[in-house]
Amino acid sequence: MTGPALGLVLAAHAGSGGVAAAEPGDEPQECLAQAIYWEAGGEGREGMEALAWVVLNRRAHPDFPATVCEVVREGGEQPGCQFKFWCDGKSETPRHADLWAQALAVAAESLDGRTTDPTGRALFFHAETLGAVPWKVPRERTTQIGRHIYYR
């Protein structure tokens, strides 16, 4: 790990227990790692890879933005955004250095093509506890990984 990503892991915020991080930039690895950390950090390696692939599948799909950061930030910082962590009004600063390092590693490996898509080309997901699907358009369920159900 080198460059800006390494700097995000190295120091802790004084008194907060968080990992020091600048405001998220436009580095694909950082944007993808944030989505992985906040949306699938408790899902283990396979769940983290699955979340990464939802972002990458969207990036490759013509109905979604063309960059990783644009996909992650789609919908802006108001509710209705695509990834809840981005518009929940809370800090995006990672709090656990080990988990952040793992998210950065999964992001790098996914971006470099060193992981394979476990979701069946999913573009959407939700927590299994949600109950009813949160969208009106029918979607094809592809798999469940951990506590997330994936669709295309």
C-alpha positions in Angstrom: 0.0 0.0 0.0 1.4 3.4 -1.0 0.4 6.9 -1.6 -2.7 8.6 -0.1 -4.2 5.3 0.9 -1.2 4.6 3.2 -1.6 7.9 4.8 -5.2 7.2 5.7 -4.1 4.2 7.8 -1.1 5.5 9.6 -2.3 7.9 12.3 -5.2 8.0 14.8 -7.3 11.1 15.5 -6.4 12.5 18.9 -9.1 11.4 21.4 -11.5 10.0 18.8 -10.1 6.6 18.2 -10.6 7.1 14.5 -8.2 6.6 11.7 -6.7 9.9 10.4 -8.1 10.6 7.0 -8.4 13.7 4.8 -11.7 14.4 3.2 -12.3 11.7 0.6 -10.6 12.5 -2.6 -11.3 11.3 -6.1 -9.0 8.3 -5.9 -10.9 5.2 -6.9 -9.3 3.0 -4.2 -10.3 5.4 -1.5 -13.9 5.8 -2.7 -14.3 2.1 -3.1 -12.7 1.4 0.3 -15.0 3.8 2.0 -18.1 2.0 0.5 -16.6 -1.3 1.5 -15.8 -0.2 5.0 -19.1 1.4 5.8 -21.5 -0.8 3.9 -19.9 -4.2 4.3 -17.2 -3.9 7.0 -18.9 -6.4 9.2 -19.5 -8.9 6.4 -16.0 -10.5 6.3 -13.8 -10.7 3.2 -16.5 -12.3 0.9 -19.0 -9.6 1.8 -16.5 -6.9 1.3 -15.6 -8.2 -2.2 -19.3 -8.5 -3.0 -19.9 -4.8 -2.1 -16.9 -3.9 -4.2 -18.3 -5.7 -7.2 -21.7 -3.9 -6.9 -19.8 -0.7 -7.3 -17.6 -2.0 -10.2 -20.7 -3.5 -11.9 -22.4 -0.2 -11.7 -19.4 1.6 -13.1 -19.4 -0.7 -16.1 -23.2 -0.3 -16.7 -24.5 2.5 -18.9 -27.3 3.4 -16.5 -24.8 4.4 -13.8 -21.9 6.9 -13.5 -18.6 6.1 -15.2 -16.2 6.4 -12.3 -16.0 4.6 -8.9 -16.2 7.8 -7.0 -19.2 9.0 -9.0 -21.0 5.6 -8.4 -20.3 5.8 -4.6 -21.5 9.4 -4.4 -24.5 9.1 -6.7 -27.4 11.0 -5.3 -25.3 13.5 -3.4 -25.2 13.9 0.3 -28.9 14.0 0.9 -31.1 11.0 1.6 -32.0 9.2 -1.6 -28.3 8.6 -2.3 -27.2 5.2 -3.4 -25.0 4.2 -0.4 -26.4 5.2 3.0 -23.0 6.0 4.6 -22.5 8.9 2.1 -25.7 10.7 3.0 -26.4 9.8 6.7 -24.9 13.0 8.0 -22.2 11.1 9.9 -18.4 11.4 9.5 -16.9 9.2 6.8 -13.7 8.9 8.8 -12.9 5.2 9.5 -12.6 4.3 13.1 -10.9 1.0 13.0 -7.4 0.9 11.4 -7.3 -2.9 10.8 -10.8 -2.9 9.1 -9.8 0.2 7.1 -6.6 -1.5 5.9 -8.6 -4.6 4.9 -11.1 -2.4 3.0 -8.2 -0.7 1.2 -6.7 -4.0 0.3 -10.0 -5.4 -1.0 -10.6 -2.2 -3.0 -7.1 -2.4 -4.6 -7.4 -6.1 -5.4 -10.9 -5.6 -6.9 -9.8 -2.6 -9.0 -6.8 -4.6 -10.2 -8.9 -7.5 -11.2 -7.5 -9.8 -8.6 -10.9 -10.7 -7.3 -13.9 -12.3 -9.1 -17.5 -11.2 -8.9 -19.3 -13.3 -6.3 -22.6 -11.5 -6.9 -23.6 -12.7 -10.4 -23.2 -9.2 -11.9 -25.4 -7.6 -9.2 -26.1 -3.9 -9.4 -28.2 -3.6 -6.2 -28.3 -5.0 -2.7 -30.0 -4.6 0.6 -29.7 -6.0 4.1 -31.7 -9.2 4.7 -33.4 -7.5 7.7 -35.0 -4.9 5.4 -37.9 -7.2 4.5 -39.5 -5.9 1.3 -37.2 -4.8 -1.5 -36.7 -1.0 -1.5 -37.5 -0.4 -5.1 -40.5 -0.5 -7.4 -38.9 -2.0 -10.5 -38.7 -5.8 -10.3 -35.1 -7.1 -10.0 -33.6 -10.5 -10.4 -32.2 -11.9 -7.2 -28.7 -13.3 -7.8 -27.4 -14.4 -4.4 -27.1 -13.8 -0.7 -23.7 -13.2 0.9 -23.7 -12.8 4.6 -26.5 -10.4 5.6 -26.9 -8.8 2.1 -29.1 -9.9 -0.7 -27.9 -9.1 -4.2 -29.9 -8.3 -7.4 -29.4 -7.2 -11.0 
